[in-house]
Every structure is written in C-alpha cells, then in structure tokens.
Amino acid sequence: MKKARMGAYQELAWRLHFEVVTGLTTEQKAQLVKSFADFADTSQLGIAGVNGQFIVVSLLNCSAPTIAEQRLLENWLTANHQVHRVIKISPLEQFSDAHLEFLLVDTEGIKNESFVRFFA
C-alpha cells in the first residue's frame, strides 16, 4: 500500500450514499450495484462499499473526485428507477483520507477495478 500523504498531496475519497426503492430482491440490488460499479469503472472512478454506502476515488484526479465526477455518478443513480434517492452528506463529512478508507472498507462489499488500481 502507498504511504498516506498529508496536506497538498493528500488523496481524498468522496462519500456517496443512496437508497434503493423498497421491494427489490437481493439479486436486483446486486445487479444495480454491479451496473453502478461498471459505470464508475468506465469513467475511471473507483468505488467500494456496501448497502448504498460507497467511497469514491478518481484515477484522473488523485487528490479528490472533481465536482463533475461527483455529478456524473449522482446523475447515473438519479436516472435509475431502482434508486429511491441520493443522500446528501454534510460538506464537512463528504471527504476523508482515501488510504484510511481503504483500510476500513468492508471486505464483503463491492470494489471495482479502478478502486483496486488506485491503491496498487
């Protein structure tokens, strides 16, 4: 694992939370998350998480996902009929140290290929 960086060189992860509509089967939820992870991967955004609580890292802008990258993922979720809502997180809690999040990420959750590459 890379050394954690501080200050101007710190790499930040963005927290993204969403809720799915009620009544989805386990298989439908899994397919939704897989489709979301694949979309993020094609945009060179790494995601990891479980149960609608994800962290996002950017391969293009390692310091933090840009507002445009954040909107790209939010818009994909909002356009999906299986997503009830994207949950807005307080600006003070939106970002955290990417390397700390890497250590804390749930081993049972999903990690896309871009997420793995970010920490390689």
C-alpha positions as CSV (number, residue, x, y, z in Angstrom):
1,M,0.0,0.0,0.0
2,K,1.2,3.5,-0.7
3,K,2.1,5.8,2.2
4,A,-0.6,8.1,3.3
5,R,0.0,11.7,2.2
6,M,-0.9,14.8,4.0
7,G,-1.5,18.4,3.1
8,A,-1.4,19.3,-0.6
9,Y,-0.5,15.7,-1.6
10,Q,-3.3,14.0,0.4
11,E,-5.6,11.8,-1.6
12,L,-9.2,12.1,-0.6
13,A,-12.1,9.7,-1.0
14,W,-15.6,11.1,-1.5
15,R,-18.6,9.6,0.3
16,L,-21.6,8.7,-1.7
17,H,-24.7,7.3,-0.2
18,F,-28.0,6.3,-1.8
19,E,-31.2,4.3,-1.0
20,V,-32.8,1.8,-3.3
21,V,-36.6,1.6,-3.8
22,T,-38.4,-0.8,-1.5
23,G,-39.3,-4.3,-2.8
24,L,-36.1,-5.0,-4.7
25,T,-34.8,-8.6,-4.4
26,T,-31.3,-9.3,-3.3
27,E,-30.4,-10.2,-6.9
28,Q,-31.8,-6.9,-8.2
29,K,-29.8,-5.0,-5.7
30,A,-26.7,-6.9,-6.6
31,Q,-27.2,-6.2,-10.3
32,L,-27.8,-2.5,-9.6
33,V,-24.6,-2.2,-7.7
34,K,-22.7,-4.2,-10.3
35,S,-24.0,-1.9,-13.1
36,F,-23.1,1.2,-11.0
37,A,-19.6,-0.2,-10.3
38,D,-19.1,-0.9,-14.0
39,F,-20.3,2.6,-15.0
40,A,-17.9,4.1,-12.5
41,D,-15.1,2.0,-13.7
42,T,-15.6,3.1,-17.3
43,S,-15.3,6.7,-16.0
44,Q,-12.1,5.8,-14.2
45,L,-13.7,6.2,-10.8
46,G,-13.0,3.7,-8.2
47,I,-15.8,2.7,-5.8
48,A,-16.1,0.5,-2.8
49,G,-18.8,-0.2,-0.3
50,V,-22.0,-2.0,0.6
51,N,-25.6,-1.3,1.2
52,G,-25.7,2.0,-0.6
53,Q,-22.7,3.5,1.3
54,F,-19.8,3.9,-1.0
55,I,-16.5,5.7,-1.1
56,V,-15.2,7.1,-4.5
57,V,-11.7,7.7,-5.7
58,S,-10.6,9.2,-9.0
59,L,-7.9,7.8,-11.2
60,L,-7.8,11.0,-13.2
61,N,-7.6,13.4,-10.3
62,C,-5.9,11.6,-7.4
63,S,-6.3,14.4,-4.9
64,A,-10.1,14.0,-4.9
65,P,-13.0,13.3,-7.2
66,T,-14.0,16.5,-9.0
67,I,-17.5,18.1,-8.9
68,A,-18.0,16.9,-12.5
69,E,-17.1,13.4,-11.5
70,Q,-19.4,13.5,-8.5
71,R,-22.3,14.8,-10.6
72,L,-21.7,12.1,-13.2
73,L,-22.2,9.4,-10.5
74,E,-25.1,11.2,-8.9
75,N,-26.8,11.7,-12.2
76,W,-26.4,8.0,-13.1
77,L,-28.0,7.0,-9.8
78,T,-30.8,9.6,-10.1
79,A,-31.7,8.4,-13.6
80,N,-32.0,4.7,-12.4
81,H,-35.6,3.8,-11.5
82,Q,-34.3,1.4,-8.8
83,V,-32.7,4.2,-6.8
84,H,-35.1,6.0,-4.4
85,R,-32.7,8.9,-3.7
86,V,-29.1,10.0,-3.4
87,I,-28.4,11.1,0.1
88,K,-26.7,14.5,0.6
89,I,-23.8,14.3,3.0
90,S,-22.7,17.3,5.1
91,P,-19.9,19.2,3.3
92,L,-17.7,18.6,6.4
93,E,-18.2,14.9,6.1
94,Q,-18.1,14.4,2.3
95,F,-14.4,13.7,2.1
96,S,-12.0,11.6,4.1
97,D,-8.5,10.2,3.7
98,A,-8.6,7.6,0.9
99,H,-5.9,5.4,2.5
100,L,-7.8,5.3,5.8
101,E,-11.0,4.4,3.9
102,F,-9.1,1.7,2.1
103,L,-8.2,0.1,5.4
104,L,-11.8,0.4,6.7
105,V,-13.6,-0.7,3.6
106,D,-15.9,-3.7,4.2
107,T,-14.4,-6.9,2.8
108,E,-17.9,-8.2,1.9
109,G,-18.7,-5.1,-0.2
110,I,-18.0,-4.5,-3.8
111,K,-14.8,-3.0,-5.1
112,N,-14.4,-2.2,-8.8
113,E,-11.2,-2.5,-10.8
114,S,-10.5,1.2,-10.7
115,F,-10.6,1.2,-6.9
116,V,-8.1,-1.6,-6.8
117,R,-5.8,0.2,-9.3
118,F,-5.9,3.4,-7.3
119,F,-4.3,1.7,-4.4
120,A,-1.9,-0.5,-6.4
